[in-house]
């Protein structure tokens, strides 16, 4: 990354690939801002692979190796700085300000101001919520139980709605995914298709798969990705919470967006007691249900007594009194609780059924006994035949084979229809054991279990099943897990399981050096949690060349390294050193004992504090590049001629191309028509002429790349004439330079072979384009009756300028021809009628002899029906009956 003062217009690739590099400090470590390329004012040299013009040279390869070595030194320096900050500093990123405690008090007060002022709330009810808010501000107090890591204000988090514990967003997403995977892999045949819930790591509250968090919201859920604000609760949006209280009362939380549960509802409402006997009184909405302590007096479920308990919530308890009560059938009387009047004795009913032959065999019951179970149609024991018999008679056997499936489920009963259960199956079969590894011939009703122990792993994937003849459904592992939890202090008490163990539920107090401040963290976090900051200032003297050290609070161990500017005068240039103080830089110790072989464990790297020399001067000095393309600021320690890595761009002698070499030194530079002329160090143009040719010329220029215009093309072209019959040979330049009047160069001087639309051949000489339509060929034109004919020009006939009409002679001839046709048609019609009449008379004469022979045979006696015989008598009779019936009706109505 280049420094900000190097990022100017036209500065592409400046100071890259220089042969000089920042000198090493001699101990293998560079401080930040001291040639490390991380702070402003530093220069990052790129490898020669970024060059635009030339190939890699040995010098460039050496330069690239040098730059890689510098990058490795920068990485070591960054690691050393990180170790120093973690080891010697006792404050986190939000503990750098001196007034942090004052800020935290103001933030907490601002969070609860709406609750206490607007509704006159009691601060004592906010203790649980305040605890979550204070933990949010304390360094190391908020811990993700999954990764046992600190939850910082710039981390994306998720809060459980059951226990309000806070987790890192990536941690809870991985936890949910792993939980669903483990459950589905053990219980789901269709792996991964069912929707299994996943539990909260702390409270075990179950969530659906759709509830898996995918986005980072504030505590109240209004703002996605809440911005970081030091004056608000971490991960809060700063707006009013407005979440519904639990249990729901219709009001909303008035606190600012906060972690943890919402406090009890502080609204004042007027409400009466449980029994509704006392007058309504104003009370807090969170405690609006109260008891007046008077007797309840409501009637109990027994219907005889009243509730004597003090005013209470919910339904009244069962009646506590005892009374003598009859059973359901009324045969016995016993002392029982008044709250349960219905009870059953153990006597058989014994009432006579409707059949009169049998009695009811039910034990003490309510209602009618029902019909006799032996009435109606009954089946034989094998269920193949049915009989309708009186209830006093037993159903006989049918005599057929029983044929019921035996207990083995394979064979059927071979006995005749019989009463009672079928006998045991005694057929010998080849049986497989339960695990399917062995076979044996034995009676069908006996189970076969082998002695082979199952070697499959149980669901924990740690222990074997070890059951004899296991069918494959191995039971869950019943041994204790016993694995060491993430805290490294306790072991998992759960049953042996797959996947990660649940976090340790224990907590540990981490105190500061003086012991006045403590932070409660989950077990295992005490080794990585930094002690809380003490309010006192550190009074130790500075250990560097500065007169005073930076202000910081009381802490463990040595003071943090000094970050003030060095400000020492550099010897070579006289500038002041702007790098941070490097009197006590932490570097890796060299020359330690090397391991003698792979069996020897490598030792941890040792770091020592030592004073480092000032880094090279980084003051920018303006320097012009070799090709005079730009003037760039170069660090003071690296001032010298350099290449900007641009293309040279000077115009070559051919006046068509420019020098494509990388920015280089040029001895002769003359200004020519506003362009810089190439020098002897520039490239020589070796390309062919690439100028555009005249329109229609397909031949390239025969000269190499040259200035000025190209010579005319003298090559011969073989081209077809306009009529596409004869081939002509013409110079290319004549074709490309010919105008419209000279286009006859391609004419073969023969008659055009094309046909006109009328069908005649074109009379013009070989010509371009369409043929002119002026045909003068003589054609014959006739009148409509084809008697009169005349020769005229073709173009006049096509234009309908001449037409020949029939004369009087043509009309008379046409009339005579039509009369002759009519007479011929009439004579043919009369001739056809005479022929048809003769055929009809001949056919009738042939049929007269046949009719006399078949007349008797065709006569058949037809018998009349009763209706046809008597219908003339029935009509008058029906009319008389209708009249009589009408007269009778009239008399009855009078």
Secondary structure by P-SEA (a helix, b strand, c coil): cccccccccccccccccccccccccccccccccccccccccbbbbbcccccccccccaaaaaaaaaaaaaaaaaaaaaaaaaaaaaacccccccccccaaaaaaaaaaaaaacccccccccccccaaaaaaaaaaaacccccccccccccccccccccccccccccccaaaaaaaaaaaaaaaaacccccccccbbbbbcccccccccccccccccccccccccccccccccccccccccccccccccccccccccccccccccccbbbbbbcccccccbbbbbccccccccccccccccccccccccccccccccccccbbbbbbcccccbbbbccccccccccccccccccccccccccccccccccccccccccccccccccccccccccccccccccccccccccccccccccccccccccccccccccccccccccccccbbbbccccccccccccccccccccccccccccccccccccccccccccccccccccccccbbbbbbcccccbbbbbccccccccccccccccccccccccccccccccccccccccccccccccccccccccccccccbbbbbbcccccccccccccccbbbbbbbbcccccccbbbbbcccccbbbbcccccccccccccccccccccccccccccccccccccccccbbbbcccbbbbccccccccccccccccccccccccccccccccccccccccbbbbbbaaaaaaccccccccccccccccccccccccccccccccccccccbbbbbbbcccccccccccaaaaaaccbbbbbcaaaaaaaaaaaaaaaaaaaaaaaaaaaaaaaaaaaaaaaaaaaaaaaccccbbbbbbccccccaaaaaaaaaaaaaaaaaaaaaaac
